[in-house]
Amino acid sequence: EAALDPEQAAAVTAEYVTLIGRLQEAGLSAGSRAEVSVKPTAVGLDLPEHGHKTACENIARICTAARNAGTTVTIDMEDHTKVDETLRLVAEIRKDFPDVGCVLQAYLRRTPGDCEVLTAPGSRVRLCKGAYRAPDGVAFAAKSEVDRSYARCLRILLDGQGYPMLATHD
């Protein structure tokens, strides 16, 4: 996470592209058998100058490699301060790569609304519980509250027209 300069973001992007090539060579990418998850900060989102543009360009390179290899990319969600910027990235990337997935974290109080926005036809969303720390007003603290939010978000996604992907490990 958190590339410190454009060169590091470019190097991380090149590693993703190399990994996708290796998955393809091993016959593991066809039919999206091995999906690739990308952390936006690892490919430049937090860079002080042009972070959004850099991350968008780097994710597009990764998505191009994935498309050529017959697999897909999911953009990971990081801490609560990155949600708006990550969702903006997802919206931009989906213009050229409509199959790009997005991760949402059920522990965040805002996530049911984000689920509503992301239930468009063809939308891929991986729902997880969440693993980052966030203030009480931003996130649920109790496991039972997170579980209820997960169930609520899951219902929203299942009632929508997208493709929910479930994750119970984070």
Order of alpha helices (4+ residues) and beta strands (2+ residues): alpha-beta-alpha-beta-alpha-beta-alpha-beta-alpha-beta
